[in-house]
Amino acid sequence: MAEATANALIGGKIYFHVQQAKPSFYGGVITGAKKIERGKYAGRILFTFQFSQSCRGVTTSHEGWGREMKIIL
C-alpha cells in the first residue's frame, strides 16, 4: 500500500477478518499510519487505531477485495 493511501485512511475505520466472508472480529478508528523503514517488515505500513466495539461483527460485500484487504475511501 502506498504511504499516501495509508495517510488518506486516517480517521476512517479498520476491520480485521479471519476470512473475507466472515464478520470482523476486531477493529477501530485509524489514528495513524507509518511506513516501516527497516527489518523484516520494511516497506509495509503500520496502522495505529483506537478500538471500537462497533467494528466487531461487521460484514462486507465480496467485491473490492484484493491482496487480503479491501480499501474504501
C-alpha positions in Angstrom: 0.0 0.0 0.0 1.3 3.5 -0.8 2.0 5.7 2.1 -0.3 8.4 0.6 -3.2 5.9 0.6 -2.4 4.9 4.1 -2.4 8.5 5.3 -5.8 9.1 3.5 -7.3 6.4 5.7 -6.5 8.2 9.0 -9.8 9.0 10.6 -11.5 6.1 8.9 -12.2 2.6 10.3 -10.1 -0.6 10.1 -11.7 -4.0 10.4 -10.0 -7.4 10.9 -11.5 -10.5 9.4 -10.4 -14.2 9.7 -11.9 -14.7 6.2 -13.4 -12.2 3.8 -16.9 -13.7 4.0 -16.9 -13.8 7.8 -17.8 -10.9 10.2 -14.9 -8.8 11.6 -13.6 -9.9 14.9 -11.8 -6.6 15.8 -11.3 -3.0 14.6 -11.4 0.6 15.3 -10.8 4.2 14.1 -7.4 4.7 12.4 -5.3 7.3 14.3 -2.0 7.0 12.4 -0.1 5.3 9.6 3.7 4.9 9.4 5.9 3.2 6.8 8.3 0.7 8.4 11.8 1.5 7.3 13.9 -1.4 8.5 13.8 -5.1 9.4 11.6 -8.0 8.4 8.6 -5.8 7.6 10.4 -2.9 5.9 8.2 -1.2 3.3 5.0 -2.2 5.0 2.5 0.2 6.7 1.9 0.1 10.4 -1.5 1.4 11.4 -2.4 2.6 14.9 -6.0 2.7 15.9 -8.4 3.2 18.7 -10.6 0.1 19.3 -14.3 0.5 18.7 -16.9 -2.1 19.7 -18.9 -1.1 16.6 -16.2 -2.5 14.4 -16.9 -6.1 15.6 -19.3 -8.3 13.7 -19.2 -6.2 10.5 -19.5 -8.0 7.1 -18.8 -6.6 3.7 -19.6 -7.5 0.1 -17.2 -9.8 -1.8 -16.5 -7.1 -4.4 -13.3 -5.0 -4.0 -11.2 -7.4 -2.0 -7.6 -7.8 -3.2 -4.3 -8.9 -1.6 -6.1 -9.8 1.6 -7.5 -6.3 2.1 -10.3 -4.1 0.9 -9.9 -0.3 0.9 -12.9 2.0 0.7 -12.0 5.7 0.5 
